[in-house]
Amino acid sequence: MAAYLDDRLVTEDEYRQRIRRHRPSSLLPLIAAAAARYGAPEQPQPWLKSRR
């Protein structure tokens, strides 16, 4: 099963390991796209208020 299909919670250490697999220059376009998609202040996303 692919990692992104796994519904379990990811630990902070595991998250760091996954992120560090990639060069920062390859992640920036993906981060920018996510910010543009989910970052509309007039329509805040409910998951941004989550404390998990």
Backbone hydrogen bonds in HBPLUS format (Angstrom, degrees):
<---DONOR---> <-ACCEPTOR-->    atom                        ^
c    i                          cat <-CA-CA->   ^        H-A-AA   ^      H-
h    n   atom  resd res      DA  || num        DHA   H-A  angle D-A-AA Bond
n    s   type  num  typ     dist DA aas  dist angle  dist       angle   num
A0005-LEU N   A0002-ALA O   3.04 MM   3  5.48 156.6  2.10 112.6 120.1     1
A0006-ASP N   A0003-ALA O   3.17 MM   3  5.40 163.2  2.20 109.7 114.8     2
A0015-TYR N   A0011-THR O   2.89 MM   4  6.16 156.3  1.95 151.3 158.4     3
A0016-ARG N   A0012-GLU O   2.97 MM   4  6.25 160.8  2.01 149.7 154.1     4
A0017-GLN N   A0013-ASP O   2.99 MM   4  6.27 158.4  2.04 147.5 153.4     5
A0018-ARG N   A0014-GLU O   2.94 MM   4  6.20 157.9  1.99 150.6 156.1     6
A0019-ILE N   A0015-TYR O   2.97 MM   4  6.22 161.3  2.01 153.9 158.8     7
A0020-ARG N   A0016-ARG O   2.90 MM   4  6.02 161.1  1.93 153.4 158.6     8
A0021-ARG N   A0018-ARG O   3.36 MM   3  5.51 155.7  2.42 100.4 107.4     9
A0022-HIS N   A0019-ILE O   3.18 MM   3  5.98 168.6  2.19 122.4 125.7    10
A0026-SER N   A0023-ARG O   2.96 MM   3  5.41 143.4  2.10 111.5 121.9    11
A0027-LEU N   A0024-PRO O   3.09 MM   3  5.15 133.2  2.32  98.3 111.1    12
A0028-LEU N   A0024-PRO O   3.08 MM   4  6.25 148.3  2.19 157.2 164.0    13
A0030-LEU N   A0027-LEU O   3.03 MM   3  5.32 118.6  2.42 106.4 121.7    14
A0031-ILE N   A0027-LEU O   2.92 MM   4  6.18 157.3  1.97 159.6 167.2    15
A0032-ALA N   A0028-LEU O   2.91 MM   4  6.05 162.6  1.94 155.3 159.8    16
A0033-ALA N   A0029-PRO O   3.00 MM   4  6.13 153.6  2.08 140.3 147.3    17
A0034-ALA N   A0030-LEU O   3.01 MM   4  6.22 156.6  2.06 144.6 150.8    18
A0035-ALA N   A0031-ILE O   2.90 MM   4  6.11 156.6  1.96 148.3 155.1    19
A0036-ALA N   A0032-ALA O   2.94 MM   4  6.14 155.5  2.00 146.1 152.6    20
A0037-ARG N   A0033-ALA O   2.97 MM   4  6.13 148.7  2.07 142.2 151.0    21
A0038-TYR N   A0034-ALA O   2.86 MM   4  5.91 166.8  1.88 155.1 158.1    22
A0039-GLY N   A0035-ALA O   2.79 MM   4  4.89 131.0  2.02 134.2 141.5    23
A0043-GLN N   A0040-ALA O   3.00 MM   3  5.46 151.7  2.08 113.3 121.9    24
A0048-LEU N   A0045-GLN O   3.04 MM   3  5.58 151.5  2.13 114.2 122.6    25
A0049-LYS N   A0046-PRO O   3.10 MM   3  5.60 150.9  2.19 111.8 119.6    26
A0050-SER N   A0047-TRP O   3.26 MM   3  5.13 153.0  2.34  96.0 104.0    27
